[in-house]
């Protein structure tokens, strides 16, 4: 079971091609993401593509210029061995003439037992 869930409704504008991708930071904070759900509403008919980026690089699918594209479907992506900085982005395009809103659900655990940024352990002299 995850510590928290965040929901993001991302409107992908019509005519937003692969050359002009929409990049939406998720700003999850320090956490370990367990899974993402990506919901494509009816009407996307494969014209809306979405990729999940971790730390600025493609993670799911894990190659450049590859995207999930479905219609009336919720895609579940379990996450393992990834960053815990919370720096996740959703990159999307929309080749349709209508705007589409894609829903992203992130389930994650808080990171614990980490030194806070800017602190260091005591040094004995």
C-alpha positions as CSV (number, residue, x, y, z in Angstrom):
1,X,0.0,0.0,0.0
2,X,1.4,3.4,-0.9
3,X,1.8,6.4,1.5
4,X,0.1,8.8,-0.8
5,X,-1.7,9.2,-4.2
6,X,-1.6,12.3,-6.4
7,X,-4.0,12.9,-9.3
8,X,-3.0,15.1,-12.3
9,X,-5.5,16.1,-15.0
10,X,-3.4,17.2,-18.0
11,X,-5.1,18.9,-21.0
12,X,-3.2,18.2,-24.1
13,X,-4.0,20.9,-26.7
14,X,-5.3,19.9,-30.2
15,X,-2.6,20.0,-32.9
16,X,0.2,19.5,-30.4
17,X,2.6,17.4,-32.6
18,X,5.6,15.3,-31.6
19,X,7.7,18.3,-32.7
20,X,6.0,20.5,-30.1
21,X,5.6,18.1,-27.2
22,X,3.8,19.2,-24.0
23,X,6.0,18.6,-21.0
24,X,4.3,18.7,-17.6
25,X,6.4,18.3,-14.4
26,X,4.6,16.3,-11.7
27,X,6.5,17.7,-8.7
28,X,6.1,14.7,-6.5
29,X,8.8,15.7,-4.0
30,X,11.2,13.1,-2.4
31,X,9.4,9.8,-2.8
32,X,9.6,6.4,-4.3
33,X,6.9,6.0,-7.0
34,X,5.2,2.5,-6.9
35,X,3.0,2.9,-9.9
36,X,1.4,5.3,-12.4
37,X,-2.0,5.0,-14.0
38,X,-2.6,6.8,-17.3
39,X,-6.2,7.2,-18.3
40,X,-7.0,7.9,-22.0
41,X,-10.6,9.1,-22.4
42,X,-12.9,7.9,-25.2
43,X,-12.1,9.8,-28.4
44,X,-8.3,9.7,-28.2
45,X,-8.3,6.9,-30.8
46,X,-4.5,6.6,-30.8
47,X,-4.0,10.3,-31.7
48,X,-2.8,11.2,-28.2
49,X,0.5,9.9,-27.0
50,X,2.0,9.9,-23.5
51,X,5.4,9.1,-22.1
52,X,6.7,9.1,-18.5
53,X,10.1,10.7,-18.0
54,X,12.3,10.3,-14.9
55,X,15.0,12.9,-14.2
56,X,14.6,14.3,-17.7
57,X,15.0,11.0,-19.5
58,X,12.4,8.6,-21.0
59,X,11.5,5.9,-18.5
60,X,8.2,4.4,-19.7
61,X,8.5,3.6,-22.6
62,X,12.3,3.8,-22.1
63,X,13.3,4.9,-25.6
64,X,13.2,8.3,-27.3
65,X,10.2,9.1,-29.4
66,X,8.1,6.2,-28.1
67,X,4.7,6.9,-26.5
68,X,1.7,5.0,-25.1
69,X,-1.4,5.8,-27.2
70,X,-4.8,4.2,-26.4
71,X,-8.5,5.0,-26.5
72,X,-10.9,4.7,-23.6
73,X,-8.3,2.8,-21.6
74,X,-6.4,3.1,-18.3
75,X,-2.8,1.9,-18.5
76,X,-1.1,0.7,-15.3
77,X,2.7,1.0,-15.1
78,X,4.4,-0.5,-12.0
79,X,7.7,1.2,-11.2
80,X,10.9,-0.3,-9.9
81,X,14.5,0.7,-9.7
82,X,13.9,4.3,-10.5
83,X,14.7,7.8,-9.1
84,X,13.4,8.9,-5.7
85,X,13.9,12.7,-6.3
86,X,10.3,13.2,-7.4
87,X,11.5,14.6,-10.7
88,X,8.9,13.0,-12.9
89,X,7.4,14.5,-16.1
90,X,4.6,13.6,-18.4
91,X,5.4,14.3,-22.1
92,X,2.5,14.2,-24.5
93,X,1.3,15.0,-28.0
94,X,-2.2,15.3,-29.5
95,X,-2.6,14.9,-33.3
96,X,-6.4,15.3,-33.0
97,X,-8.3,18.6,-33.8
98,X,-9.9,18.4,-30.3
99,X,-8.3,19.0,-26.9
100,X,-8.0,15.9,-24.7
101,X,-7.5,15.6,-20.9
102,X,-5.3,12.7,-19.8
103,X,-5.5,11.7,-16.1
104,X,-2.3,10.6,-14.4
105,X,-2.5,9.0,-11.0
106,X,0.8,8.5,-9.1
107,X,1.0,6.2,-6.1
108,X,4.2,6.6,-4.0
109,X,5.9,6.2,-0.7
110,X,7.7,8.9,1.2
111,X,11.5,8.6,1.4
112,X,12.7,8.1,4.9
113,X,16.0,7.8,6.7
114,X,17.8,10.2,4.4
115,X,20.0,13.0,5.6
116,X,18.4,16.4,4.8
117,X,20.0,18.4,2.0
118,X,22.8,20.6,3.2
119,X,23.5,18.6,6.3
120,X,26.5,16.4,7.0
121,X,27.5,13.9,9.6
122,X,29.6,15.1,12.6
123,X,33.3,14.9,12.2
124,X,35.6,14.0,15.1
125,X,39.0,15.6,15.2
